Structures are given as C-alpha cells and as structure tokens.
Amino acid sequence: GEVTLDLSEKAAASELVTKLRMLAISDGELRTLLQLRNPEHLPALVEYITMKPDPVRLAFLAREMGNFHDPAVSDILSTLLYHPDHRVGLSAIQGLQINGGVESVLAICPFLESDVPVLVDAARTALMDYGPQRVLEGLARLPSHPDERARSAGVFVLSRMRGPAIARLLVAMLGDRSAEVRQKAILAMANQKDIAYLATLREYVRHAPEEDRKITRKAIVFLQTLEKTAG
C-alpha cells in the first residue's frame, strides 16, 4: 500500500490539539500551541477551559489567549474573571487588555472596586491602556446593560470622566431600576462639580423615588454653593 509522511507544521499543530483534548498536553506543548495564535484552535482551547485545568495553567492560558485579538476571546475570558483563584482573574483582565475589544470595558470596570488590590491595579491599567475614547465606546450601552454590578461600576468610571457624552450617560442613569445605581449617578454629578447638572437634578427631585430625594437635595445644595461661588 501507499506510504505517506507528513512532517509539516500543520500536522504538528493537529497533534497538539489532539493532546489538548485528551488532557495530555505538557506545559511546553501548550505554550507552543498558543504561540501559533490560530483562530481555528479556539474551540479546542475553550473546551479545555471548561475542563477546569490547574489554576496556574489556566492563568497562563487566559493571558496568552489575548494575543489572538479575536472578539470571541472576550467572551471566553470574561467567564474567568470571577474565578476563585485571583491569579486566574488577574490573567483574564490582562488577557482582555491585550485582546483589546471595547466589549470588555464593562466586564473589567467592576474590578476597580475589588477588595483585591492586584485586581484593582490590573483593571486600572487595562482601562488606562484602552484610553478615554475607547472606554466611552465600551460604556455606550451602559443604561441597557442587564448586570447591575456592571452598571454600578460603569457609573463609577463615568464619575472620573468629563465631556458632553459623559454627562448624557450620567443623566440617563437616573432612570436606572436600581436605587444604588441612581444614587451613584447623583453623587457622580456632584463630584464632577459641574453646575450644568443643577437643572436636571432640580427636575429629577420633583418626581424622584423617595429613597433618592435626600441625596438629590444634598447634591443640589452642594452645586448651588459652587454656582454662588462662581457668580
């Protein structure tokens, strides 16, 4: 019969994928597979992640997958952000930063308020690397985001930004279904020390839910003080 020989890189890569699926891949082989950065390998890598490998290996995998620069990677890494081992969460944030998709902004934002300092630093570094314009792009759908945790964290980030588009988003957050998010938006308006918010807050306090009225009045008084000083 016919005898064949295939020593190509494609064949070698196929063997590595097989080892990955068999959970028989070594650290060096996993590194080699990831260095190929072949999008066709993503399904096998996702399957491997679902098998819950060792946290050290999972952390390495999370960071390196960012180099694929593929939108699908953002979804994959977002599932690892809240892993019980902080090394995995840290690497997932770094992987998202490397991958670069603005769809990751809202996934990263909550870690600015984490109790784990290394995650706070990683989230801050990632968002600063994105830059204000791309962060704003990532926050554009904030009012309709289904996760309250993300909406709250998004308002936290907005409070540290400036510009007309930022103001429009903060005003939109006054309609949020969560009292915590609404009140965070009110505080953000006060913290920005922009008296242009006075008209909005004066209108809002007239029909605001009872739990929001006290903080809204305080924000109005604070901004009125600034208005008088400016005058």
trRosetta pair geometry for C-beta under 8 A, 3 or more apart (Angstrom, degrees):
i j d omega theta_ij theta_ji phi_ij phi_ji
6 11 4.4 143 132 -69 112 157
7 11 6.8 -108 -135 58 8 136
7 12 7.8 29 -175 -48 48 102
8 11 4.8 101 60 4 81 99
8 12 7.1 -142 101 -3 46 86
9 12 5.5 -54 -148 38 37 114
9 13 6.2 40 152 -22 68 104
10 13 5.7 -53 -149 35 30 111
10 14 6.4 35 151 -22 63 104
11 14 5.5 -51 -150 32 33 115
11 15 6.7 35 151 -20 64 102
12 15 5.7 -53 -155 32 34 112
12 16 6.7 34 148 -20 64 103
13 16 5.5 -52 -153 33 37 113
13 17 6.5 39 150 -20 67 101
13 33 7.0 122 -144 -122 76 75
13 36 5.8 92 -117 -105 125 167
13 38 6.9 56 -172 7 148 154
13 41 7.5 -99 175 -75 112 125
14 17 5.7 -50 -150 33 34 112
14 18 6.5 38 150 -20 64 103
15 18 5.5 -51 -152 34 35 115
15 19 6.5 35 150 -18 65 103
16 19 5.6 -52 -149 36 35 112
16 20 6.3 42 149 -25 65 102
16 25 6.6 67 -165 -120 71 120
16 29 5.5 -170 -130 177 100 101
16 32 6.5 -130 -112 92 152 107
16 33 4.5 -173 145 -81 137 109
17 20 5.4 -48 -149 31 34 117
17 21 6.5 29 154 -15 65 105
17 33 7.1 140 -67 -135 61 129
17 41 6.1 -134 -96 -126 113 93
17 44 4.9 -73 -154 -130 97 177
18 21 5.9 -58 -150 39 31 107
18 22 6.3 21 153 -11 65 112
19 22 5.7 -63 -144 45 31 107
19 24 4.8 -100 -157 80 78 86
19 25 4.1 113 126 -77 105 80
19 26 8.0 -31 156 1 142 64
19 29 6.2 -25 94 138 150 151
20 23 7.7 25 175 -74 31 33
20 25 4.8 11 -82 -31 56 144
20 30 7.2 112 -99 -104 99 82
20 33 6.5 101 -58 -126 131 175
20 44 5.4 83 96 156 134 117
20 45 7.3 -45 174 -85 149 54
20 48 5.4 -61 173 -75 101 133
21 44 5.9 -77 -62 -147 97 104
21 47 6.6 11 -112 104 84 137
21 48 7.4 -101 -87 -71 45 89
22 25 7.7 125 63 -31 81 76
23 48 7.7 153 -89 -131 72 86
23 51 6.4 -138 -85 153 119 159
23 53 7.7 -177 -133 -96 97 100
25 29 4.7 -132 -166 92 87 121
25 30 5.1 106 134 -62 123 85
25 33 7.2 -25 -159 -10 146 142
26 29 4.6 92 51 10 79 103
26 30 6.9 -140 93 -7 40 86
27 30 5.7 -54 -148 35 30 112
27 31 6.4 32 152 -20 64 105
27 57 6.9 -124 -105 -107 87 102
27 60 7.9 40 -149 73 95 168
28 31 5.6 -53 -151 34 32 114
28 32 6.5 34 151 -19 65 104
29 32 5.5 -50 -148 35 35 114
29 33 6.4 38 152 -21 66 103
30 33 5.7 -52 -148 34 32 113
30 34 6.4 29 155 -16 65 107
30 57 7.0 30 94 -158 174 107
30 60 7.6 86 118 106 128 127
30 61 7.2 -65 171 -84 127 96
31 34 5.9 -58 -148 38 29 108
31 35 6.4 33 153 -25 64 107
31 60 7.8 -55 -84 160 85 132
31 64 7.8 -144 -127 -106 61 164
32 35 5.7 -55 -149 31 30 114
32 36 7.2 41 151 -29 60 96
33 36 6.0 -48 -167 15 36 115
33 41 6.5 176 175 -166 100 155
34 37 7.2 38 167 -65 49 61
34 45 8.0 94 -94 -107 84 135
34 61 7.2 -152 -84 -126 138 62
34 64 4.4 24 172 142 146 138
34 65 7.2 -88 -139 -72 112 56
34 67 7.5 89 165 54 94 124
36 41 6.8 90 84 -12 121 150
37 67 5.6 -88 -103 121 121 101
37 68 5.5 -179 -154 -100 83 61
38 41 4.7 84 79 -6 95 107
39 42 5.6 -18 -168 -16 53 118
39 68 6.4 118 -90 -167 71 113
39 70 5.6 136 -113 -92 106 147
39 72 7.9 104 -152 37 100 130
40 43 7.8 -38 176 16 44 98
41 44 5.5 -60 -168 45 63 111
41 45 5.8 64 137 -26 85 106
42 45 5.5 -59 -143 38 35 112
42 46 6.1 36 159 -22 70 103
42 68 6.8 95 -82 -153 110 162
42 70 6.7 -95 -79 87 147 160
42 72 5.9 69 172 100 155 137
42 73 7.4 -108 -127 -73 124 77
42 76 7.6 -135 -167 -46 102 153
43 46 5.7 -53 -147 35 30 111
43 47 6.4 33 153 -20 64 106
44 47 5.5 -51 -148 36 33 115
44 48 6.4 39 150 -23 64 103
45 48 5.5 -50 -150 32 34 116
45 49 6.6 39 149 -22 64 100
45 61 7.0 173 -164 -168 105 117
45 65 6.7 152 153 -103 148 120
45 76 7.7 33 110 -161 104 157
46 49 5.6 -49 -152 30 35 114
46 50 6.7 35 151 -19 64 102
46 76 5.7 -110 -103 -115 96 122
47 50 5.8 -54 -154 32 33 112
47 51 7.1 36 148 -23 62 102
48 51 5.7 -55 -161 26 37 115
48 53 6.5 2 163 -30 89 125
48 61 7.5 -141 106 -141 123 158
49 52 7.8 43 167 -68 43 36
49 53 7.4 -72 -114 10 36 99
49 58 6.9 100 -129 -134 77 98
49 61 6.9 -169 -85 122 93 144
49 76 6.7 129 22 -170 167 104
49 79 7.7 103 142 86 136 126
49 80 7.3 -86 -162 -68 128 117
52 58 7.6 -21 -158 -76 43 141
53 57 4.8 -70 133 86 125 123
53 58 5.2 163 73 -60 91 90
53 61 7.4 86 58 -6 136 146
54 57 4.5 76 67 15 93 106
54 58 6.6 -166 89 -11 42 90
55 58 5.3 -56 -137 40 32 114
55 59 6.1 38 160 -25 67 102
55 83 7.3 152 -126 152 100 133
55 85 4.0 4 -142 64 146 171
55 87 6.0 97 154 66 110 116
55 88 5.5 -96 -153 -47 88 112
56 59 5.9 -50 -149 31 27 112
56 60 6.8 27 151 -15 60 104
56 87 7.0 -8 -99 115 52 151
57 60 5.7 -53 -152 36 35 112
57 61 6.2 37 150 -21 66 108
58 61 5.5 -54 -147 37 32 115
58 62 6.3 37 153 -26 66 104
58 80 7.1 -172 163 -138 110 131
58 83 7.3 175 124 -140 139 164
58 85 7.8 106 70 65 125 133
58 88 5.2 -4 109 -112 113 115
58 91 7.8 150 120 68 65 143
59 62 5.7 -50 -147 30 30 113
59 63 6.7 23 159 -13 62 104
59 85 7.4 -95 -57 115 112 120
59 87 4.4 -41 -90 137 150 97
59 88 4.9 -111 -80 -90 80 53
59 90 7.2 17 -144 65 113 90
59 91 4.0 143 -165 -9 72 150
60 63 6.3 -61 -154 37 29 105
60 64 6.2 16 159 -10 66 116
60 91 7.0 -75 -54 -143 17 156
61 64 6.1 -67 -143 44 26 105
61 65 6.2 32 160 -31 65 108
61 91 7.9 83 61 137 50 141
62 65 6.1 -54 -149 24 24 112
62 66 7.9 38 151 -29 53 92
62 77 5.8 112 -156 -126 89 93
62 80 5.3 -137 -108 107 132 161
62 88 6.1 114 -11 -161 152 68
62 91 4.0 106 79 118 116 107
62 92 4.6 -63 -178 -76 137 62
62 94 7.7 94 119 60 96 88
62 95 4.8 -123 154 -22 69 146
63 66 6.3 -45 -177 7 40 114
63 91 4.1 -84 -46 -161 93 95
63 92 7.9 -90 -64 -58 57 25
63 94 5.0 -2 -119 92 95 117
63 95 4.8 -138 -115 -65 28 90
63 98 7.3 80 -173 6 64 142
64 67 5.9 -38 -176 14 55 115
64 95 7.3 -26 34 -108 26 107
65 68 5.7 -23 -175 0 60 116
65 73 5.3 176 147 -143 102 115
65 76 6.7 -88 148 96 154 134
65 77 6.5 -177 86 -67 126 107
65 95 5.4 28 64 -156 84 132
65 99 7.4 -6 118 -70 74 117
66 69 7.6 45 162 -62 54 54
66 73 6.5 146 -104 151 37 144
66 77 7.2 42 -73 -70 82 155
66 94 6.8 -110 -21 124 154 64
66 95 3.6 -164 -46 -160 106 58
66 96 6.6 -97 -104 -28 113 15
66 97 6.8 0 -144 63 152 56
66 98 3.0 88 136 73 134 112
66 99 4.2 -110 -145 -41 72 78
66 100 7.8 106 -173 -14 97 70
67 98 6.0 -34 -62 147 56 132
67 99 7.9 -76 -24 -81 18 63
68 73 5.1 154 66 -60 119 139
68 99 6.9 -1 61 -113 76 95
69 73 7.6 -2 -35 21 4 144
69 98 7.9 -98 -72 138 75 75
69 99 5.9 169 -103 -148 41 56
69 100 6.4 2 -127 34 86 115
70 73 4.8 105 67 -15 83 102
70 99 7.2 -65 42 -147 48 108
71 74 5.9 -40 -168 15 49 114
71 75 7.7 41 145 -10 68 98
71 101 5.6 111 -115 -100 66 151
71 103 7.0 60 -150 24 91 141
72 75 5.9 -53 -164 34 47 110
72 76 6.5 45 144 -20 73 107
73 76 5.4 -57 -149 38 38 114
73 77 5.9 29 159 -14 73 109
73 95 7.2 -126 163 156 115 108
73 99 4.8 -156 96 -119 129 142
73 101 7.7 153 68 -1 90 128
74 77 6.2 -60 -142 41 25 103
74 78 6.2 33 157 -29 62 108
74 96 6.3 77 -124 -128 72 90
74 99 6.0 -175 -68 118 76 148
74 101 4.6 -75 -60 60 139 137
74 103 5.1 89 143 84 162 110
74 104 4.9 -128 -140 -65 110 98
74 107 7.4 161 -179 14 92 151
75 78 5.8 -52 -147 28 27 116
75 79 7.3 31 155 -22 58 100
76 79 6.3 -61 -171 24 32 109
76 80 7.5 15 143 -10 63 108
77 80 5.6 -61 -159 36 46 110
77 81 7.2 71 145 -51 70 84
77 92 4.6 157 -176 -156 89 85
77 95 4.8 -157 -120 96 145 124
77 96 5.2 -171 108 -63 143 87
77 99 7.0 -167 7 -7 149 148
77 104 7.6 2 80 -118 120 124
78 81 5.8 -22 -158 -14 42 118
78 92 7.4 142 -83 174 19 123
78 96 7.4 80 -67 -88 69 130
78 104 7.0 -151 -72 -122 102 80
78 107 4.6 -88 -120 -138 107 151
80 83 5.1 -8 -169 -34 66 119
80 88 5.5 -113 178 159 105 104
80 89 6.9 -168 138 -92 74 46
80 91 7.7 -47 130 82 135 90
80 92 4.0 -176 93 -86 105 137
81 89 5.4 60 -170 -136 42 84
81 92 4.9 -140 -81 107 57 144
81 93 6.8 85 -123 -60 91 77
81 107 6.2 -165 -46 169 158 102
81 108 7.9 -142 -123 -93 138 49
81 111 7.3 -118 -172 -54 113 125
82 89 6.6 54 -88 -100 17 117
83 86 7.9 179 87 -79 86 19
83 88 3.7 -36 77 90 152 133
83 89 5.3 -159 45 -51 86 79
83 92 7.2 140 3 -20 115 137
85 88 4.8 77 81 1 95 106
85 89 7.5 179 93 -5 51 85
86 89 5.3 -53 -148 41 46 113
86 90 5.9 52 153 -25 73 103
86 116 5.4 -164 -128 -160 138 158
86 118 6.7 96 154 69 128 121
86 119 6.5 -106 -157 -50 105 111
87 90 5.7 -51 -146 35 30 114
87 91 6.4 27 156 -15 63 108
88 91 5.9 -57 -148 40 30 108
88 92 6.3 34 152 -24 65 106
89 92 5.5 -53 -146 33 31 114
89 93 6.6 33 155 -19 64 101
89 111 7.6 166 164 -109 115 134
89 116 7.8 86 86 71 140 155
89 119 5.9 -13 121 -105 121 121
90 93 6.0 -55 -156 33 31 109
90 94 6.5 25 150 -13 64 108
90 118 5.8 -24 -99 132 129 112
90 119 6.1 -114 -85 -89 76 70
90 122 5.4 177 -144 -49 74 162
91 94 5.5 -55 -146 42 36 111
91 95 6.0 42 152 -24 68 105
92 95 5.5 -50 -144 36 30 114
92 96 6.4 33 154 -20 63 103
93 96 5.8 -54 -151 35 30 111
93 97 6.5 34 149 -21 63 105
93 108 5.9 104 -135 -124 92 99
93 111 6.3 -81 -94 57 138 170
93 119 6.8 143 -21 -147 153 73
93 122 4.3 95 99 136 143 123
93 123 5.9 -84 -149 -74 142 63
93 126 5.6 -121 170 -38 93 148
94 97 5.5 -50 -150 33 34 116
94 98 6.5 32 153 -16 66 104
94 122 6.1 -76 -55 -156 81 118
94 126 7.3 -137 -97 -78 38 112
95 98 5.7 -55 -148 38 33 109
95 99 6.1 34 153 -21 66 107
96 99 5.5 -52 -142 36 31 113
96 101 7.6 -82 -162 47 77 83
96 104 4.1 169 -172 -166 117 150
96 107 6.7 -141 -131 86 160 124
96 108 6.1 -168 102 -66 146 113
96 126 6.5 34 89 -153 97 144
97 100 7.3 30 165 -72 31 54
97 104 7.9 -140 -62 113 38 147
97 108 7.8 90 -64 -101 82 150
97 122 7.9 -129 -27 177 138 83
97 125 7.1 -3 -113 110 158 89
97 126 3.8 -118 -85 -123 113 94
97 129 5.6 61 -162 65 110 145
97 130 7.6 -112 -133 -49 74 87
99 104 6.9 112 77 -33 115 151
100 104 8.0 145 115 26 8 132
100 130 7.7 155 -144 -106 63 80
101 104 5.3 102 78 -11 82 100
102 105 5.6 -8 -172 -19 62 115
102 130 7.2 113 -107 -155 73 126
102 134 5.3 -136 -97 -176 108 86
102 135 7.9 -160 -140 -89 95 20
102 137 4.6 -36 -162 103 158 112
102 138 4.2 -144 179 -70 85 87
103 106 7.8 -51 -180 29 44 96
103 107 7.7 37 134 -7 64 115
103 138 6.9 -168 -82 -125 14 89
104 107 5.1 -64 -158 43 57 116
104 108 5.8 51 148 -23 85 107
104 126 8.0 -87 123 164 120 132
104 138 7.1 -54 65 -128 46 135
105 108 6.1 -67 -153 37 27 105
105 109 6.5 41 154 -40 65 101
105 127 7.0 87 -138 -113 82 92
105 130 6.6 118 -95 -160 100 173
105 134 7.4 -177 -71 136 129 78
105 135 5.6 147 -137 -137 134 57
105 137 7.5 143 -13 81 151 70
105 138 2.5 75 24 150 147 157
105 139 6.3 -91 122 -46 139 68
106 109 5.6 -32 -141 9 36 122
106 138 6.0 -167 -27 161 75 98
106 139 6.9 135 -72 -96 92 55
106 141 7.8 -68 -40 72 149 91
106 142 7.0 177 -99 -97 123 75
106 145 6.1 -156 -165 -117 156 153
106 147 7.8 133 152 59 117 120
106 150 4.6 48 172 -169 103 121
106 153 7.5 127 -158 82 62 111
106 154 5.9 -14 -120 -74 90 114
107 110 7.8 -57 178 17 30 100
107 150 7.2 -26 -83 -111 35 120
108 111 6.0 -63 -174 30 55 113
108 112 7.9 67 139 -32 75 89
108 123 5.1 160 172 -137 91 88
108 126 5.3 -117 -156 96 154 140
108 127 6.2 179 113 -59 133 95
109 112 6.0 -39 -170 5 49 113
109 123 7.2 123 -114 -172 14 125
109 127 7.4 80 -89 -81 64 137
109 150 6.4 94 62 -149 120 66
109 153 3.7 137 128 131 103 116
109 154 5.4 32 157 -73 172 56
109 156 7.0 145 177 60 104 106
109 157 5.4 -82 -132 -29 114 131
110 113 6.4 -69 -172 44 51 97
110 114 7.3 81 133 -60 71 84
110 123 8.0 -123 73 -124 41 154
110 149 5.2 19 -101 154 138 101
110 150 6.3 -72 -45 -92 109 52
110 152 7.7 59 -104 75 88 92
110 153 4.1 -112 -80 -57 55 157
111 114 4.6 -3 -154 -31 60 123
111 119 4.7 -109 -166 156 113 102
111 120 6.4 -160 151 -88 76 40
111 122 6.9 -39 135 76 141 94
111 123 3.7 173 91 -60 106 141
111 153 8.0 49 11 -145 41 148
112 120 6.1 75 -145 -140 34 75
112 123 4.9 -131 -62 113 64 136
112 124 6.3 103 -114 -67 89 77
112 127 7.5 -10 -69 0 120 147
112 153 6.4 135 40 -158 104 103
112 156 6.2 179 87 115 130 134
112 157 6.9 134 12 -72 162 89
113 120 7.6 105 -44 -106 8 101
113 153 6.3 -138 12 -110 118 94
113 156 6.3 -103 -46 -124 122 175
114 117 7.9 -157 96 -57 99 17
114 119 4.2 -33 80 91 164 123
114 120 5.2 -149 53 -59 96 79
114 123 7.2 138 0 -5 119 139
116 119 4.3 59 86 11 107 113
116 120 6.9 176 88 -14 55 84
117 120 5.4 -55 -148 34 37 115
117 121 6.3 35 157 -18 70 104
118 121 5.7 -50 -148 37 33 112
118 122 6.4 35 153 -20 64 106
119 122 5.6 -51 -144 37 34 112
119 123 6.2 34 156 -19 66 105
120 123 6.0 -57 -148 37 28 108
120 124 6.3 27 155 -18 64 109
121 124 5.8 -56 -146 37 29 111
121 125 6.2 29 156 -19 65 108
122 125 5.8 -55 -147 37 29 111
122 126 6.3 30 155 -21 64 107
123 126 5.7 -54 -147 35 30 112
123 127 6.4 21 160 -12 65 108
124 127 6.3 -61 -146 40 27 103
124 128 6.2 24 158 -15 64 111
125 128 5.9 -59 -145 40 27 109
125 129 6.2 30 155 -23 63 109
126 129 5.7 -59 -152 34 28 113
126 130 6.7 32 150 -23 63 102
127 130 5.4 -44 -150 28 38 116
127 135 5.6 59 -164 -99 93 125
127 157 7.1 -127 -158 -128 155 128
128 131 7.5 42 176 -72 36 39
130 134 4.4 -128 171 88 92 120
130 135 5.2 114 104 -58 126 80
130 138 7.2 -17 175 -11 154 138
131 134 5.2 74 64 20 87 102
131 135 6.7 -155 92 -10 38 93
132 135 5.6 -59 -143 38 29 113
132 136 6.2 33 158 -22 66 104
132 161 6.3 142 -143 -131 106 110
133 136 5.7 -52 -153 33 30 113
133 137 6.7 34 147 -20 62 102
134 137 5.3 -44 -150 31 40 117
134 138 6.5 41 150 -19 64 102
135 138 5.6 -56 -153 37 34 113
135 139 6.3 24 151 -13 67 109
135 157 6.7 -135 173 166 125 135
135 161 7.4 -162 103 -85 127 140
136 139 5.7 -62 -145 42 33 106
136 140 6.9 63 151 -58 62 82
136 161 7.2 154 -79 -173 95 158
136 163 7.8 -36 -97 69 145 142
136 165 6.0 59 -164 108 133 137
136 166 7.3 -87 -113 -71 110 80
137 140 5.8 -21 -160 -22 34 117
139 142 4.8 1 -174 -43 74 120
139 154 5.3 145 -131 -157 101 111
139 157 6.7 -147 -83 88 138 128
139 158 6.6 153 -175 -69 156 97
139 169 6.4 37 136 -149 114 161
140 169 7.9 -110 -122 -94 35 125
141 144 5.5 -63 -177 54 83 99
141 145 6.0 108 122 -59 87 85
142 145 5.6 -38 -148 -6 34 119
142 150 7.8 -148 -134 132 74 91
142 151 6.0 120 -178 -126 82 71
142 154 4.3 -177 -129 144 124 157
142 155 7.6 140 174 -55 140 65
142 158 7.7 -10 -70 -47 179 130
142 169 6.0 59 49 -164 132 117
142 172 7.8 119 83 91 99 123
142 173 7.1 -32 123 -79 118 106
143 151 7.6 75 -114 -130 25 115
143 169 7.2 -150 -39 -152 100 73
143 172 4.6 -72 -74 141 140 121
143 173 6.3 -136 -96 -81 86 60
143 175 7.1 32 -153 69 120 103
143 176 7.0 -132 -140 -81 72 84
145 150 5.1 -98 143 96 144 123
145 151 5.3 178 69 -67 112 88
145 154 7.2 126 22 -14 150 150
147 150 4.1 66 87 10 111 110
147 151 6.8 173 92 -12 58 83
148 151 5.5 -55 -145 38 36 111
148 152 6.1 37 157 -21 69 105
148 178 5.1 110 -137 -61 118 154
148 180 7.5 72 175 64 118 118
148 181 6.5 -124 -156 -45 85 125
149 152 6.0 -54 -148 36 27 111
149 153 6.4 21 155 -13 62 110
150 153 5.8 -58 -145 42 31 108
150 154 6.0 38 153 -26 65 106
151 154 5.5 -52 -147 33 30 116
151 155 6.7 33 154 -19 62 100
151 173 7.3 157 179 -131 103 108
151 176 6.3 148 158 -132 143 137
151 178 6.9 138 86 31 134 134
151 181 5.1 -4 121 -120 113 142
152 155 6.0 -53 -156 31 31 110
152 156 6.8 37 145 -22 62 103
152 178 7.2 -69 -65 103 99 150
152 180 6.1 -11 -105 120 124 109
152 181 5.1 -110 -84 -93 72 84
152 184 6.0 101 -147 15 76 165
153 156 5.2 -47 -154 29 40 120
153 157 6.7 38 149 -17 66 100
154 157 5.7 -53 -153 35 36 109
154 158 6.3 39 148 -21 67 105
155 158 5.3 -50 -144 36 36 116
155 159 6.5 46 153 -30 65 98
155 170 7.2 101 -137 -117 86 76
155 173 5.6 126 -95 -160 115 166
155 181 6.0 153 -16 -157 147 76
155 184 4.6 102 109 116 142 116
155 185 5.2 -91 -142 -75 132 73
155 188 5.8 -134 173 -34 90 148
156 159 5.9 -49 -157 23 29 115
156 160 7.5 9 151 -3 57 106
156 184 6.8 -49 -62 178 69 131
156 188 7.8 -143 -102 -85 26 120
157 160 6.1 -71 -163 42 38 102
157 161 6.6 29 146 -19 71 113
158 161 5.5 -66 -147 37 39 110
158 166 5.6 159 -159 -158 87 92
158 169 5.8 -135 -122 99 142 122
158 170 5.5 172 144 -72 137 92
158 173 7.7 173 51 -17 161 148
158 185 7.8 2 81 -119 136 77
158 188 6.0 38 97 -174 95 155
159 170 7.8 104 -78 -103 61 125
159 184 7.7 -98 -46 164 132 85
159 187 7.3 -10 -112 105 140 82
159 188 3.4 -117 -94 -128 98 99
159 191 5.4 34 -171 72 110 136
159 192 6.8 -135 -155 -51 62 94
161 166 4.6 -163 106 -109 105 142
162 166 6.0 -136 -158 40 10 154
162 192 7.0 147 -100 -146 84 113
163 166 4.7 98 59 2 76 106
163 167 7.2 -141 98 -7 41 87
164 167 5.6 -54 -151 33 35 113
164 168 6.6 34 154 -20 67 103
165 168 5.7 -51 -150 33 35 113
165 169 6.6 34 152 -18 64 105
166 169 5.9 -57 -153 36 32 110
166 170 6.4 30 152 -18 66 106
167 170 5.8 -55 -148 36 31 110
167 171 6.4 31 155 -18 65 106
167 194 7.2 -98 -100 106 117 159
167 196 7.0 -18 -139 99 148 127
167 197 7.3 -144 -145 -78 103 90
168 171 5.9 -54 -148 37 30 110
168 172 6.4 34 151 -22 63 106
169 172 5.5 -53 -150 34 33 115
169 173 6.6 37 151 -26 64 102
170 173 5.6 -52 -154 27 35 114
170 174 7.8 51 146 -32 58 87
170 185 5.2 156 -165 -160 76 96
170 188 5.6 -138 -131 97 127 126
170 189 5.9 147 152 -69 139 89
170 197 7.8 -46 107 -109 131 124
171 174 5.9 -35 -171 4 43 115
171 185 8.0 158 -77 170 15 128
171 197 7.9 -162 -79 -127 94 88
171 200 5.5 -96 -119 -148 110 152
172 175 6.3 -55 -178 28 50 107
173 176 5.1 -2 -169 -30 64 117
173 181 6.1 -119 -176 152 105 99
173 182 6.7 179 141 -105 79 48
173 184 7.8 -67 146 80 138 88
173 185 3.9 178 99 -88 120 147
174 182 5.7 71 -140 -142 43 91
174 185 5.8 -138 -66 102 62 143
174 186 7.3 85 -103 -63 93 83
174 200 7.5 -171 -24 163 158 113
174 204 5.6 -83 -171 -122 147 139
175 182 7.9 152 15 -101 9 106
176 181 4.1 -74 115 97 159 127
176 182 5.1 -160 55 -60 100 78
176 185 7.2 146 6 -15 126 137
177 181 8.0 40 59 45 47 129
178 181 4.0 75 79 9 109 107
178 182 6.7 -179 91 -10 57 83
179 182 5.7 -55 -145 38 34 111
179 183 6.0 27 159 -15 68 110
179 209 6.8 -98 -103 84 101 143
179 211 5.1 -11 -143 101 141 136
179 212 6.6 -144 -145 -62 88 91
180 183 6.1 -60 -145 41 25 106
180 184 6.2 29 154 -22 62 109
181 184 5.6 -55 -147 35 30 114
181 185 6.5 33 152 -22 63 103
182 185 5.7 -56 -156 32 32 112
182 186 6.6 32 148 -19 65 103
182 209 7.7 89 83 34 165 117
182 212 5.6 -50 121 -103 129 132
183 186 5.4 -46 -148 33 39 115
183 187 6.4 40 152 -16 66 103
183 211 7.8 -73 -58 131 125 93
183 212 6.1 -148 -77 -119 85 81
183 215 5.2 56 -142 71 100 164
184 187 5.7 -52 -149 39 33 112
184 188 6.3 40 149 -26 63 104
185 188 5.4 -50 -149 31 33 117
185 189 6.7 38 151 -22 63 99
186 189 5.8 -50 -156 29 33 112
186 190 6.8 29 149 -13 63 104
186 201 7.1 102 -137 -116 93 110
186 212 6.9 152 -34 -164 151 99
186 215 5.4 107 100 126 145 110
186 216 5.6 -93 -140 -90 145 67
186 219 5.2 -132 171 -32 95 157
187 190 5.6 -56 -152 39 37 110
187 191 6.0 36 152 -20 70 108
187 215 6.9 -50 -58 179 85 124
187 219 7.1 -129 -89 -86 37 120
188 191 5.6 -54 -142 39 31 111
188 192 6.4 33 156 -23 64 105
189 192 5.9 -56 -151 31 28 111
189 194 7.0 -92 -165 54 68 96
189 197 4.2 155 -170 -161 119 166
189 200 7.7 -129 -135 79 154 125
189 201 6.7 171 116 -62 154 121
189 219 6.1 57 84 -173 106 138
189 223 7.7 -33 136 -63 96 137
190 193 7.4 32 169 -69 41 48
190 197 7.8 -117 -63 83 45 149
190 218 7.6 -10 -92 114 157 84
190 219 4.2 -118 -64 -132 117 91
190 222 5.2 47 -147 82 114 143
190 223 6.4 -117 -117 -50 71 96
192 197 7.4 104 69 -22 117 138
193 223 7.5 170 -144 -111 42 77
193 226 5.8 171 -162 -116 85 161
194 197 5.5 88 90 -12 91 100
194 223 7.7 -20 80 -130 37 119
195 198 5.4 -4 -177 -21 67 117
195 223 5.3 147 -113 180 64 100
195 226 5.6 -153 -68 97 105 110
195 227 4.6 122 -134 -80 141 90
195 230 6.7 -113 -15 18 150 149
196 199 7.4 -39 178 19 49 100
197 200 5.3 -62 -163 45 59 114
197 201 5.6 52 144 -21 87 109
197 219 7.7 -61 118 153 127 119
197 223 6.3 -122 71 -112 97 162
198 201 5.9 -63 -144 41 29 106
198 202 6.1 29 160 -21 67 108
198 220 6.5 95 -138 -136 76 75
198 223 5.1 -164 -79 119 93 134
198 224 6.9 107 -121 -71 128 69
198 227 6.7 20 -56 -57 154 139
199 202 5.9 -55 -145 35 27 110
199 203 6.5 23 157 -14 62 108
200 203 6.0 -63 -154 39 28 107
200 204 6.1 27 152 -22 66 111
201 204 5.4 -52 -139 37 33 114
201 205 6.2 37 161 -26 66 102
201 216 5.7 178 -166 -167 95 91
201 219 5.7 -129 -142 100 153 115
201 220 5.1 -170 121 -78 128 90
201 223 7.2 125 35 30 150 147
202 205 6.2 -48 -145 27 27 109
202 206 7.4 36 152 -28 54 100
202 220 6.2 105 -75 -122 72 130
203 206 6.1 -53 -168 17 36 116
204 207 7.2 -92 -165 53 36 75
204 208 5.2 53 152 -64 78 108
204 212 7.8 -77 149 130 109 132
204 216 6.0 -137 101 -143 109 141
205 208 5.3 -34 -123 2 33 125
205 212 8.0 -144 -111 116 61 94
205 213 5.9 95 -151 -135 84 76
205 216 4.4 177 -89 124 97 134
205 217 6.2 102 -132 -67 143 70
205 220 6.7 -40 -32 -36 148 142
208 212 4.2 -110 169 85 121 117
208 213 5.2 156 85 -76 119 71
208 216 5.6 162 -12 -14 173 159
209 212 5.0 81 62 7 80 106
209 213 7.6 -137 93 -30 41 83
210 213 5.9 -42 -153 2 36 117
211 214 7.9 -51 -175 19 34 100
212 215 6.2 -72 -163 49 51 102
212 216 5.5 50 146 -28 83 115
213 216 5.5 -61 -143 38 30 113
213 217 6.2 32 160 -21 68 104
214 217 6.0 -55 -151 33 27 108
214 218 6.6 26 152 -17 62 107
215 218 5.5 -52 -149 36 35 114
215 219 6.4 38 152 -21 66 103
216 219 5.7 -53 -151 35 32 111
216 220 6.4 35 150 -21 65 104
217 220 5.6 -53 -149 34 34 113
217 221 6.4 33 154 -18 67 104
218 221 5.8 -52 -148 36 31 110
218 222 6.3 33 153 -20 64 107
219 222 5.6 -55 -148 36 31 113
219 223 6.3 23 157 -12 66 108
220 223 6.1 -61 -146 42 28 104
220 224 6.1 32 154 -24 65 108
221 224 5.6 -55 -146 34 29 114
221 225 6.7 36 153 -24 62 100
222 225 5.8 -52 -159 26 31 113
222 226 7.0 26 147 -13 62 103
223 226 5.4 -50 -153 36 41 113
223 227 6.3 48 146 -26 68 101
224 227 5.2 -47 -147 31 37 117
224 228 6.5 37 154 -19 66 101
225 228 6.0 -54 -152 34 31 109
225 229 6.5 30 150 -18 63 107
226 229 5.5 -55 -148 37 34 113
226 230 6.2 33 153 -19 67 106
227 230 5.8 -56 -148 37 29 109
227 231 6.3 27 152 -20 63 109
228 231 5.6 -55 -146 37 32 112
